[in-house]
Amino acid sequence: MSKCSMCGNSFTEVKLSPVSARSESGKGFKAISYDCPHCETSLSVQIDPIAIKTDIVKGVTARILR
């Protein structure tokens, strides 16, 4: 079982929160934060894999339908 480093509570699931991420070049990305379900401390952040997949599918579809 996982344990929050901030509040010390154990958890078996996390709260997902949408956030924005920006690279050094200024390009923005949709991201998600994995938060403690008890104290809402951010445990980790990553680029939103569903948003990436959606963008790829839209891009490929647009090229095919040209």
C-alpha positions in Angstrom: 0.0 0.0 0.0 1.2 3.5 -0.8 1.8 6.2 1.8 1.6 10.0 1.3 5.0 11.6 2.2 3.2 14.7 3.4 0.3 13.5 5.6 1.4 9.9 6.2 -1.9 8.4 5.3 -2.1 5.2 3.3 -4.0 5.1 0.0 -4.9 2.6 -2.7 -6.1 5.3 -5.2 -5.2 8.8 -6.1 -7.1 11.9 -7.1 -6.4 13.1 -10.7 -6.4 16.8 -11.3 -6.0 18.6 -14.6 -3.0 21.0 -14.7 -1.0 22.9 -17.4 2.6 22.2 -18.1 5.0 24.5 -20.0 8.3 23.7 -21.6 11.3 26.0 -21.5 10.4 27.0 -25.1 7.0 28.2 -23.9 5.0 25.4 -25.5 2.1 24.4 -23.3 0.7 20.9 -22.7 -2.3 19.5 -20.9 -1.1 17.5 -17.9 -2.4 15.7 -14.9 -1.5 15.8 -11.3 -1.7 12.6 -9.1 -2.8 13.9 -5.7 -3.2 12.3 -2.3 -6.8 11.6 -1.7 -6.5 12.8 1.9 -4.5 16.0 1.9 -4.5 16.7 -1.9 -0.7 17.1 -2.0 0.6 16.5 -5.5 2.5 13.2 -5.6 3.5 13.4 -9.3 2.7 15.2 -12.5 2.8 14.0 -16.1 1.7 15.0 -19.5 -1.9 13.9 -19.9 -1.7 10.6 -22.0 -5.3 10.8 -23.1 -4.9 14.3 -24.4 -1.7 13.2 -26.3 -3.6 10.3 -27.8 -6.5 12.5 -28.9 -4.1 15.0 -30.5 -2.3 12.3 -32.4 -5.5 10.7 -33.7 -6.8 14.2 -34.8 -3.5 14.9 -36.6 -3.4 11.6 -38.4 -7.1 11.8 -39.3 -6.7 15.3 -40.7 -3.8 14.1 -42.9 -5.7 11.1 -44.2 -8.8 13.2 -45.0 -6.8 15.8 -47.1 
